[in-house]
Amino acid sequence: MEELIHKEGTVLNPNLGDYYVPTSMDIPEIQSIIVEHPGRLGPYGAKVIGEPPIVLPAPAIVNAIDNAIGVRLTEIPATPGRVLSSMKND
């Protein structure tokens, strides 16, 4: 949902105030399933908890779009304009 927009070498949205901030209303309900399996690298079997939520949504969204309408996006964010443009080029 964030994108660095630039034109002729000038950044057009240079601060975070220009970004759309997603809320809980922008995502489907999530069901958590706890699987106890200790990690090899962390102390006492601990695993990372912070990065997975920020790494996986973009590929999941573009895969869902591809599954729904058969258009593969190669750039994010998946804006309506990019989806429409990809549909026209496909």
Protein Blocks (a to p, Z undefined) as FASTA:
>chain_A
ZZcddeehiafblbfklpccddfklpccddddddddddfkbghhiacfklmmmmmmmmmm
mmmmmmmnopacfbdcddfklmmmmmmmZZ
